Amino acid sequence: MVNVIVNADDFGATLGLNDAIIKAHKNGIVNSTSLMVTLKYVKEAVESAKQLPNLKVGLHLNLTNEYCASNPKKISLLVDEKGKFKNGFLNLLILSFLHPFKLRKQILHETIAQVLLFKKTGLTLSHIDSHRHVHAIPAIFSIVKKVAKKYNIPRIRVINENFLHTIKCNNDKSYLFDGGLIKLIVLKTCYYLNHYKNGTYFYTIMYTGKIFKSRFKNFKMPKGYDNLEIGIHPGNPQLDKEDKTGVYDPYVLLENRTKEFETVMDKTLLEEII
């Protein structure tokens, strides 16, 4: 029997995201989530998670949005003088070639700081992944792997989606125009370079932000894996529009967040997957 992990990213970031993730666990199929320990509503997220013993919670390592967990002076490649992250995925990838030793040292410092912040919550740390998938960058992945071993974190997310398998299940070719295919190529290349397997198949990176029920209509689990991880971003944009102070990224307000929420509220979905 395949173990299905339905993981909701961005827990703790906004009121709307917290609301959707909690409801999708209580009344839907979300059984795992990834916590952004430096975002505005992490305290509320942690309090809710402590009341939900069947919800696994991991660290959503954040190196791109809002503020860091460590001393800004010690991670100047990553943040400005106020401690606000200043790089996206591409810049971090470039830095990994231009300043490999310095970047690794600073990534190690910040990753440990975020792990320790998570530990202080009292929650069990079930896995580690990252915002914008930056941990997949080989130089960063090597550090995350080291930290995971040090702190006994059982699972690291890997992006190993099979392109041919995905297009066989989906007629939607939007990945050609919205960057979905490019994202898969980059992350799958990183996967091969990282030489790390954990027995978990990730579905679907090509339709990030558009994980609707139709994505699973013809999906069958590929052979050779023990686990299936579905990474999804359910949200409540209306609630976040009312509380704009917590919105760190316009993506949070997209209506597709609502559609992804509706997807994971359908308990029959898993019946179609396995």
Phi, psi and omega in degrees: 000127181281136176274123182257122177255113176257099189255125176263120180278167170075021178298133179096353185280314182218166177297319182294321179292316177301314182301312183293318182294318180295315179295321181290338174278313183294320188239001182232216187245004176292123180237005181207151178211162181238124189266130175266100192287347182253004182272173195295322188251033180292324181299314179295322179296315181296316179300320179291317182299326180293342177266001185235079187297340181266001178267115176282140182232128178241182179263126174264083183307127185243119178233012187230338187232138177063226194245155184278171179261343185250183180292119182305329182293338182267353181225051186295338175291334188263328188228165173275186185294341179269357179090014180268132180300141186236004182238149169258189182304311185298314179298320178294323177296316179296317179298329180293340175265323183282321183225060187302313183292313181296319180295314180301318180298317181286325176296318178300315181299312183287322180297315178298319179300319180287324176298317181294324175298319178297314181303325181294340180290336183089356178281155175279128183275106189270335184193173175222134172220203182204157175289133183064013177059027183294339180292347179286338177302123188313316181297324179281322181299322180299326179285316180300320179297319179295317180293319179300320179293317182298321185254015175055046176274119191295327190219138172246133179293135173236145178257100184235025183302138179268116184303312183296322179295320182291315182289337176293331182268348187224133176272344182290120182256026180297338180298342179284340188243341184252009177091000182300318181291318179298318179301316180297316181300315181296311184289326178290324175297317177299320179302315180294321181290331183281341177051051182224125178233141180230014177078011182245131177263131181259130179218128359227129179278334184293336181243034179307131181084357179222045180271083181260170184302328181299338180293343187249359184301318182247013185280134172230139183298127176298151180283154175097006180235148178267333184230153173237125174251126173252112179269125187219159185231069178289146180206176176231081184303326181297317178296322180287331176292331179281338181236072187292344182294336182266356184277108183266349185205131180303335180302331180299331186268359181292142180294341177298336175299320178294319181294323177291326175299315179298325179299311184279358173273352180270106184288347179279350185301316183295335178295331181276340186281314186271000000 
